[in-house]
Amino acid sequence: MTYRLLAVAEEELAAAAIWYETQASGLGGEFLDEFEAVMERIMQSPNAWKRVGFRHRRCLLRRFPYGVLYSLSGTDIRVSGVIDLRRDPQRTEQRMKDAL
């Protein structure tokens, strides 16, 4: 099983890593490491995480207040968003609609 980030998710991931790096040297890299750990967990058990909406699921990062919004497409995992959970929850709903 593999995963693919949509362009918007890739932008969110990069923006979050840059922001964390500005907060403390090395923290951006730790954020990216945590993201990779989450993706490993998702690939091992893609149906284990909470369903949000009809076709999406969300897996939370353990150390950072972010969630990975994804859907399954055959044997691939399509990452629709790397969502900052401190933001407006309507944003997650809009992302799910945009990802259809």
KOLSEGU-711376 format. One record per residue: residue in one letter; x, y, z of N, C-alpha, C in turn. Coordinates in Angstrom, 2 decimals. Atoms other than C-alpha are relative to their C-alpha. Layout:
// KOLSEGU-711376
rest, nxx, nyy, nzz, caxx, cayy, cazz, cxx, cyy, czz
A, X, Y, Z, X, Y, Z, X, Y, Z
...
//
This chain:
// KOLSEGU-711376
rest, nxx, nyy, nzz, caxx, cayy, cazz, cxx, cyy, czz
M, 0.84, -1.17, 0.00, 0.00, 0.00, 0.00, 0.89, 1.24, 0.00
T, -0.74, -1.25, 0.08, 1.23, 3.50, -0.83, -0.94, 1.16, 0.30
Y, 0.83, -1.18, -0.18, 0.04, 7.02, -0.16, 0.43, 1.10, -0.94
R, -0.22, -1.14, 0.89, -0.26, 10.13, -2.28, -0.63, 1.22, 0.63
L, 0.52, -1.25, -0.54, -0.67, 13.68, -1.05, -0.57, 0.84, -1.14
L, 0.53, -0.97, 0.95, -2.98, 15.97, -2.97, 0.80, 1.29, 0.18
A, -0.81, -1.22, -0.03, -1.38, 19.33, -3.77, -0.31, 0.85, 1.23
V, 0.37, -0.82, -1.15, -3.33, 21.13, -1.05, 0.53, -0.59, 1.31
A, -0.53, 0.66, -1.20, -2.26, 18.56, 1.57, 1.51, 0.19, 0.08
E, -1.45, -0.21, 0.04, 1.35, 18.89, 0.46, 0.35, 1.42, 0.45
E, -0.21, -1.40, -0.40, 1.11, 22.68, 0.87, -0.21, 0.18, 1.51
E, 0.28, -0.10, -1.44, -0.42, 22.33, 4.35, 1.12, -0.63, 0.81
L, -1.09, 0.69, -0.70, 2.27, 19.86, 5.41, 1.25, 0.87, 0.02
A, -1.19, -0.85, 0.08, 5.06, 22.15, 4.20, -0.15, 1.25, 0.86
A, 0.23, -1.21, -0.78, 3.51, 25.24, 5.80, 0.11, -0.28, 1.50
A, -0.06, 0.35, -1.43, 3.13, 23.49, 9.16, 1.45, -0.27, 0.42
A, -1.39, 0.30, -0.33, 6.71, 22.19, 9.08, 0.83, 1.29, 0.08
I, -0.71, -1.27, -0.02, 8.03, 25.66, 8.25, -0.35, 0.79, 1.26
W, 0.41, -0.74, -1.20, 5.97, 27.23, 11.05, 0.65, -0.57, 1.25
Y, -0.61, 0.62, -1.18, 7.21, 24.72, 13.62, 1.50, 0.25, 0.04
E, -1.44, -0.26, 0.04, 10.79, 25.24, 12.46, 0.32, 1.42, 0.47
T, -0.22, -1.37, -0.47, 10.42, 28.98, 13.13, -0.17, 0.11, 1.51
Q, 0.23, -0.02, -1.44, 9.31, 28.16, 16.66, 1.21, -0.53, 0.78
A, -1.19, 0.59, -0.64, 12.35, 26.02, 17.52, 0.76, -0.79, -1.05
S, -0.84, 0.69, 0.96, 15.24, 24.68, 15.49, -0.18, -1.52, 0.14
G, 0.19, 1.45, -0.01, 14.59, 21.06, 14.54, -1.44, -0.45, 0.19
L, 1.38, 0.39, -0.26, 10.91, 21.12, 15.45, -0.77, -0.29, -1.28
G, 0.63, 0.29, 1.29, 9.84, 21.23, 11.80, 0.31, -1.41, -0.46
G, -0.39, 1.37, 0.34, 11.76, 18.02, 11.18, -0.72, -1.02, 0.86
E, 0.73, 0.90, -0.90, 10.14, 16.42, 14.21, -1.46, -0.11, -0.42
F, 1.38, 0.03, 0.51, 6.74, 17.39, 12.83, -0.10, -0.94, -1.21
L, 0.02, 0.87, 1.19, 7.57, 15.71, 9.50, 0.21, -1.46, 0.37
D, -0.20, 1.37, -0.48, 8.83, 12.61, 11.35, -1.30, -0.56, 0.57
E, 1.29, 0.43, -0.57, 5.53, 12.44, 13.24, -1.01, -0.27, -1.10
F, 0.90, 0.23, 1.14, 3.62, 12.79, 9.97, 0.31, -1.36, -0.64
E, -0.38, 1.29, 0.61, 5.58, 9.86, 8.50, -0.42, -1.18, 0.89
A, 0.43, 1.06, -0.91, 4.85, 7.78, 11.62, -1.51, -0.23, -0.11
V, 1.45, 0.12, 0.18, 1.13, 8.51, 11.20, -0.32, -0.72, -1.30
M, 0.26, 0.65, 1.28, 1.26, 7.48, 7.57, 0.33, -1.49, 0.07
E, -0.32, 1.43, -0.19, 2.93, 4.19, 8.56, -1.15, -0.71, 0.71
R, 1.14, 0.59, -0.72, 0.09, 3.53, 11.03, -1.21, -0.14, -0.92
I, 1.14, 0.04, 0.93, -2.52, 4.37, 8.40, 0.20, -1.12, -1.02
M, -0.24, 1.03, 1.01, -0.89, 2.10, 5.82, -0.12, -1.41, 0.58
Q, 0.12, 1.31, -0.64, -0.80, -0.78, 8.31, -1.46, -0.36, 0.25
S, 1.42, 0.25, -0.31, -4.50, -0.41, 9.23, -0.85, 1.16, -0.51
P, 0.68, -1.17, 0.56, -6.24, 2.02, 6.86, -1.45, 0.19, 0.45
N, 1.39, -0.12, -0.41, -9.75, 1.27, 8.13, -0.17, 0.19, 1.51
A, 0.07, -0.07, -1.46, -8.89, 1.64, 11.82, -0.36, 1.38, 0.53
W, 0.14, -1.35, -0.51, -9.24, 5.41, 12.05, -1.40, 0.54, -0.19
K, 1.34, -0.57, -0.07, -12.29, 7.52, 12.70, -0.48, 0.48, -1.37
R, 0.63, -0.43, 1.24, -14.61, 8.03, 9.76, -0.55, 1.41, 0.20
V, 0.56, -1.36, 0.03, -15.42, 11.66, 8.97, -0.59, 0.19, -1.39
G, 0.65, -0.09, 1.29, -17.96, 12.04, 6.23, -0.18, -1.38, -0.61
F, 0.33, 1.25, 0.68, -18.85, 9.40, 3.69, 1.22, -0.82, -0.36
R, -1.13, 0.79, 0.48, -15.47, 8.42, 2.28, 1.33, 0.33, 0.67
H, -1.26, -0.41, -0.62, -12.86, 10.11, 4.47, 0.15, -0.55, 1.41
R, -0.36, 0.37, -1.37, -11.11, 9.09, 7.65, 1.03, 1.01, 0.49
R, -0.96, -0.93, -0.58, -8.96, 11.08, 10.04, 0.82, -0.71, 1.07
C, -0.91, 0.54, -0.98, -5.92, 10.00, 11.99, 0.76, 1.17, 0.62
L, -0.63, -1.11, -0.71, -4.48, 12.30, 14.64, 1.48, -0.24, 0.22
L, -1.40, 0.07, -0.39, -0.82, 13.06, 15.13, 0.04, -0.04, 1.52
R, -0.05, 0.15, -1.45, 0.21, 12.18, 18.66, 0.55, 1.24, 0.70
R, -0.70, -1.08, -0.69, 2.48, 15.11, 19.48, -0.46, 1.39, -0.41
F, 0.38, -1.30, 0.55, 1.09, 17.92, 17.34, -1.52, 0.03, -0.22
P, 1.46, -0.08, 0.14, -2.51, 19.23, 17.07, -0.44, 0.00, -1.47
Y, 0.34, 0.14, 1.41, -2.98, 18.02, 13.49, -0.65, -1.35, -0.24
G, 0.61, 1.24, 0.44, -5.05, 15.38, 11.78, 0.26, -0.19, -1.48
V, -0.18, 0.34, 1.41, -4.44, 13.61, 8.49, -1.35, -0.46, -0.52
L, 1.28, 0.32, 0.63, -7.58, 13.54, 6.36, 0.31, -0.81, -1.26
Y, -0.34, 0.87, 1.12, -7.49, 10.64, 3.89, -1.18, -0.84, -0.43
S, 0.98, 0.95, 0.50, -9.53, 8.31, 1.76, 0.75, -1.13, -0.69
L, -0.60, 1.16, 0.66, -8.87, 4.91, 0.23, -0.43, -0.01, -1.46
S, 0.26, 0.09, 1.43, -8.62, 4.52, -3.53, 0.69, -1.25, -0.49
G, -0.60, 1.29, 0.36, -8.04, 0.88, -4.38, 1.02, -0.38, 1.05
T, -1.06, 0.34, -0.96, -4.71, 0.00, -2.78, 0.80, 1.23, 0.40
D, -0.68, -1.24, -0.34, -3.70, 3.64, -2.44, -0.76, 0.79, 1.05
I, 0.57, -0.93, -0.98, -4.28, 6.12, 0.34, 0.19, 1.40, -0.57
R, -0.05, -1.35, 0.55, -5.12, 9.60, -0.89, -0.16, 0.99, 1.15
V, 0.02, -0.97, -1.10, -4.25, 12.32, 1.65, -0.56, 1.30, -0.54
S, 0.70, -1.20, 0.44, -6.67, 15.22, 1.20, 0.38, 1.22, 0.81
G, -0.34, -1.15, -0.82, -5.45, 17.37, 4.04, 0.85, -0.37, 1.20
V, -0.75, 0.06, -1.25, -3.07, 17.90, 6.91, -0.55, 1.17, 0.80
I, 0.87, -1.01, -0.59, -5.49, 19.79, 9.11, 0.48, 0.42, 1.38
D, -0.30, -0.59, -1.31, -4.59, 22.10, 11.98, -1.30, -0.04, 0.80
L, 1.23, 0.21, -0.76, -7.17, 21.04, 14.58, -0.36, 1.19, 0.89
R, 0.32, -1.19, -0.77, -6.96, 24.40, 16.33, -0.81, 0.99, -0.81
R, 0.75, -0.89, 0.89, -8.67, 26.02, 13.35, -1.47, -0.37, -0.03
D, 1.45, 0.17, 0.15, -12.34, 26.25, 12.45, -0.32, -1.39, -0.57
P, 0.35, 1.34, 0.49, -13.90, 22.76, 12.05, -0.70, 0.02, -1.35
Q, 0.65, -0.09, 1.32, -15.80, 23.99, 9.00, 1.02, -0.20, -1.12
R, -1.06, 0.19, 0.99, -12.48, 23.90, 7.19, 0.17, -1.47, -0.38
T, -0.10, 1.43, 0.29, -12.32, 20.11, 7.50, -1.15, -0.43, -0.89
E, 1.16, 0.35, 0.82, -15.83, 19.79, 6.10, 0.17, 0.50, -1.43
Q, -0.21, -0.55, 1.35, -14.95, 22.05, 3.18, 1.05, -0.81, -0.75
R, -1.04, 0.79, 0.64, -11.81, 20.02, 2.49, -0.56, -1.32, -0.52
M, 0.59, 1.25, 0.44, -13.84, 16.82, 2.29, -0.83, 0.21, -1.26
K, 0.80, -0.29, 1.20, -16.21, 18.43, -0.23, 0.90, 0.29, -1.19
D, -0.92, -0.34, 1.08, -13.32, 19.80, -2.28, 0.72, -1.22, -0.54
A, -0.78, 1.18, 0.38, -11.60, 16.40, -2.35, -0.81, -1.01, -0.81
L, 0.82, 0.98, 0.73, -14.52, 14.58, -3.98, 0.29, -0.04, -1.48
//
